[in-house]
Amino acid sequence: MGILRNTVILGAVALAMPNPPASEMKDGVVPESASSFVYVAAAAETFADVRAFCERRPAVCKAAGHIAGNMEAKAKYSAKLIYEWANEASGAEGKNAALPADLAAADPIATGTTGDSKGLAVSQSTLKLEDLIPEWKAPAAGRTAPKKG
């Protein structure tokens, strides 16, 4: 089943690639007057032949599946190495740097979201109603308030 999935993905990639100009196409490969029905029929026949191939030659399909599995594992491992290398190169100084001795021995900062020393949550409502009311500011010099009416 993995071979079929990989074949479909590769087919989609091949379909997304641009077509060469007509001057570079070989003559007689596909007739220019072929209809969409001809293409669909050819694709259906090819799919039926590929599906029956594994029934006719199970050893070949098993070997191809093994090779595809190895290629997939190699691709994943390579992607993992590249990802680790990229993260190591971009954040080597920030993440792996040791704290200075005076900061390592210091107490952690307690904020309103971390709670108190007993593990109880501290209220985050530290503002009073008077704090929420903005201070009145006079209009800038030269500007007058709009007249009502």
GROMACS elastic network, one bead per residue, 0.5 to 0.9 nm:
[ bonds ]
;  ai    aj funct       b0    kb
    1     4     6  0.52110   500
    1     5     6  0.63940   500
    1     6     6  0.87620   500
    1    65     6  0.87286   500
    2     5     6  0.50259   500
    2     6     6  0.61217   500
    2     7     6  0.84574   500
    2    65     6  0.70447   500
    2    68     6  0.80768   500
    2    69     6  0.85016   500
    3     6     6  0.51070   500
    3     7     6  0.60081   500
    3     8     6  0.85813   500
    3    61     6  0.81762   500
    3    64     6  0.75826   500
    3    65     6  0.62373   500
    3    68     6  0.73147   500
    4     7     6  0.50018   500
    4     8     6  0.61968   500
    4     9     6  0.86686   500
    4    50     6  0.87278   500
    4    51     6  0.84266   500
    5     8     6  0.51661   500
    5     9     6  0.62734   500
    5    10     6  0.86508   500
    6     9     6  0.50598   500
    6    10     6  0.60649   500
    6    11     6  0.84003   500
    6    68     6  0.84554   500
    7    10     6  0.51246   500
    7    11     6  0.59689   500
    7    12     6  0.85612   500
    8    12     6  0.61704   500
    8    13     6  0.86653   500
    9    12     6  0.50917   500
    9    13     6  0.62894   500
    9    14     6  0.86448   500
   10    13     6  0.50250   500
   10    14     6  0.61205   500
   10    15     6  0.85178   500
   11    14     6  0.50177   500
   11    15     6  0.60589   500
   11    16     6  0.86124   500
   12    16     6  0.62107   500
   12    17     6  0.88440   500
   13    16     6  0.51209   500
   13    17     6  0.65117   500
   14    17     6  0.53477   500
   14    18     6  0.86015   500
   15    18     6  0.78888   500
   15    19     6  0.89693   500
   19    22     6  0.86337   500
   20    23     6  0.80853   500
   20    24     6  0.63490   500
   20    25     6  0.68677   500
   21    24     6  0.56477   500
   21    25     6  0.68371   500
   22    25     6  0.52363   500
   22    26     6  0.85061   500
   23    26     6  0.82756   500
   25    29     6  0.83621   500
   26    29     6  0.62029   500
   26    30     6  0.87097   500
   27    30     6  0.77078   500
   27    31     6  0.82610   500
   28    31     6  0.60869   500
   28    32     6  0.86638   500
   30    33     6  0.85612   500
   30    34     6  0.73505   500
   31    34     6  0.55190   500
   32    35     6  0.86888   500
   34    37     6  0.80847   500
   34    38     6  0.62646   500
   34    39     6  0.76293   500
   35    38     6  0.54517   500
   35    39     6  0.69184   500
   36    39     6  0.51753   500
   36    40     6  0.62604   500
   36    41     6  0.86121   500
   37    40     6  0.50863   500
   37    41     6  0.60342   500
   37    42     6  0.85034   500
   38    41     6  0.51692   500
   38    42     6  0.61301   500
   38    43     6  0.85991   500
   39    42     6  0.51340   500
   39    43     6  0.61516   500
   39    44     6  0.86355   500
   40    43     6  0.50824   500
   40    44     6  0.61474   500
   40    45     6  0.86409   500
   41    44     6  0.50983   500
   41    45     6  0.61883   500
   41    46     6  0.85680   500
   42    45     6  0.51739   500
   42    46     6  0.61129   500
   42    47     6  0.85788   500
   43    46     6  0.50783   500
   43    47     6  0.61055   500
   43    48     6  0.86117   500
   44    47     6  0.51152   500
   44    48     6  0.61933   500
   44    49     6  0.86142   500
   45    48     6  0.51198   500
   45    49     6  0.61528   500
   45    50     6  0.86376   500
   46    49     6  0.50585   500
   46    50     6  0.61287   500
   46    51     6  0.85258   500
   47    50     6  0.51346   500
   47    51     6  0.60627   500
   47    52     6  0.85507   500
   48    51     6  0.51285   500
   48    52     6  0.61665   500
   48    53     6  0.85527   500
   49    52     6  0.51669   500
   49    53     6  0.60442   500
   50    54     6  0.71827   500
   51    54     6  0.61995   500
   51    55     6  0.74189   500
   52    55     6  0.51400   500
   52    56     6  0.63324   500
   52    57     6  0.86973   500
   53    56     6  0.50664   500
   53    57     6  0.59496   500
   53    58     6  0.78744   500
   53    60     6  0.89836   500
   53    61     6  0.80827   500
   54    57     6  0.51057   500
   54    59     6  0.81328   500
   54    60     6  0.74582   500
   54    61     6  0.55570   500
   54    62     6  0.84995   500
   55    58     6  0.58240   500
   55    61     6  0.87986   500
   57    60     6  0.56036   500
   57    61     6  0.66474   500
   57    62     6  0.89076   500
   58    61     6  0.51228   500
   58    62     6  0.60972   500
   58    63     6  0.86627   500
   59    62     6  0.50512   500
   59    63     6  0.62081   500
   59    64     6  0.85744   500
   60    63     6  0.51621   500
   60    64     6  0.61021   500
   60    65     6  0.85115   500
   61    64     6  0.50088   500
   61    65     6  0.60105   500
   61    66     6  0.85491   500
   62    65     6  0.50535   500
   62    66     6  0.62291   500
   62    67     6  0.87157   500
   63    66     6  0.50219   500
   63    67     6  0.62345   500
   63    68     6  0.85716   500
   64    67     6  0.50609   500
   64    68     6  0.60366   500
   64    69     6  0.84776   500
   65    68     6  0.50213   500
   65    69     6  0.60337   500
   65    70     6  0.86027   500
   66    69     6  0.50690   500
   66    70     6  0.62629   500
   66    71     6  0.86615   500
   67    70     6  0.51211   500
   67    71     6  0.61863   500
   67    72     6  0.85882   500
   68    71     6  0.50417   500
   68    72     6  0.60876   500
   68    73     6  0.86184   500
   69    72     6  0.50629   500
   69    73     6  0.61883   500
   69    74     6  0.85981   500
   70    73     6  0.51083   500
   70    74     6  0.61431   500
   70    75     6  0.85948   500
   71    74     6  0.50704   500
   71    75     6  0.61312   500
   71    76     6  0.86456   500
   72    75     6  0.50886   500
   72    76     6  0.61991   500
   72    77     6  0.85749   500
   73    76     6  0.51695   500
   73    77     6  0.60688   500
   73    78     6  0.84895   500
   74    77     6  0.51220   500
   74    78     6  0.60051   500
   74    79     6  0.84966   500
   75    78     6  0.51272   500
   75    79     6  0.60965   500
   75    80     6  0.85624   500
   76    79     6  0.50880   500
   76    80     6  0.61361   500
   76    81     6  0.86778   500
   77    80     6  0.50099   500
   77    81     6  0.62292   500
   77    82     6  0.86626   500
   78    81     6  0.50865   500
   78    82     6  0.61916   500
   78    83     6  0.85427   500
   79    82     6  0.51129   500
   79    83     6  0.60613   500
   79    84     6  0.85970   500
   80    83     6  0.50620   500
   80    84     6  0.61413   500
   80    85     6  0.84997   500
   81    84     6  0.51671   500
   81    85     6  0.60232   500
   81    86     6  0.85258   500
   82    85     6  0.50374   500
   82    86     6  0.60508   500
   82    87     6  0.85901   500
   83    86     6  0.51612   500
   83    87     6  0.62147   500
   83    88     6  0.85205   500
   84    87     6  0.51743   500
   84    88     6  0.59760   500
   84    89     6  0.85095   500
   85    88     6  0.50520   500
   85    89     6  0.60665   500
   85    90     6  0.86085   500
   86    89     6  0.51988   500
   86    90     6  0.61819   500
   86    91     6  0.86060   500
   87    90     6  0.52496   500
   87    91     6  0.59979   500
   87    92     6  0.77446   500
   88    91     6  0.55795   500
   88    92     6  0.52023   500
   88    93     6  0.89547   500
   88    95     6  0.89888   500
   89    92     6  0.57538   500
   89    93     6  0.87869   500
   90    93     6  0.81865   500
   90    94     6  0.88921   500
   91    94     6  0.54323   500
   91    95     6  0.59932   500
   91    96     6  0.79434   500
   92    95     6  0.59354   500
   92    96     6  0.58111   500
   92    97     6  0.75512   500
   93    96     6  0.60169   500
   93    97     6  0.56143   500
   94    97     6  0.57914   500
   95    98     6  0.83958   500
   98   101     6  0.88909   500
   98   104     6  0.87850   500
   99   102     6  0.82140   500
   99   103     6  0.62569   500
   99   104     6  0.57651   500
  100   103     6  0.54306   500
  100   104     6  0.61441   500
  100   105     6  0.88293   500
  101   104     6  0.51423   500
  101   105     6  0.63599   500
  101   106     6  0.87063   500
  102   105     6  0.55075   500
  102   106     6  0.63214   500
  103   106     6  0.50660   500
  103   107     6  0.82762   500
  104   107     6  0.83485   500
  106   109     6  0.88843   500
  107   110     6  0.87536   500
  109   114     6  0.86807   500
  110   113     6  0.79986   500
  110   114     6  0.59758   500
  110   115     6  0.69956   500
  110   116     6  0.70400   500
  110   117     6  0.85467   500
  111   114     6  0.54062   500
  111   115     6  0.69084   500
  111   116     6  0.83091   500
  111   122     6  0.84943   500
  112   115     6  0.61028   500
  112   116     6  0.82476   500
  112   121     6  0.77859   500
  112   122     6  0.56669   500
  112   123     6  0.67888   500
  112   124     6  0.57348   500
  113   121     6  0.72433   500
  113   122     6  0.70338   500
  113   123     6  0.83849   500
  113   124     6  0.73577   500
  114   119     6  0.83759   500
  114   120     6  0.88846   500
  114   121     6  0.70847   500
  114   122     6  0.77320   500
  115   118     6  0.78322   500
  115   119     6  0.57729   500
  115   120     6  0.54616   500
  115   122     6  0.50120   500
  115   123     6  0.85064   500
  116   119     6  0.55281   500
  116   120     6  0.57461   500
  116   121     6  0.65053   500
  116   122     6  0.63312   500
  117   120     6  0.75076   500
  118   121     6  0.88089   500
  121   124     6  0.88124   500
  123   126     6  0.73149   500
  124   127     6  0.85630   500
  125   128     6  0.80254   500
  127   130     6  0.80558   500
  127   131     6  0.59288   500
  127   132     6  0.71539   500
  128   131     6  0.52520   500
  128   132     6  0.68538   500
  129   132     6  0.53387   500
  129   133     6  0.69223   500
  130   133     6  0.55450   500
  130   134     6  0.84955   500
  131   134     6  0.75124   500
  134   137     6  0.89783   500
  137   140     6  0.86574   500
  138   141     6  0.86148   500
  139   142     6  0.83182   500
  139   143     6  0.63545   500
  139   144     6  0.68799   500
  139   145     6  0.73467   500
  140   143     6  0.56867   500
  140   144     6  0.80704   500
  141   144     6  0.80544   500
  144   147     6  0.86874   500
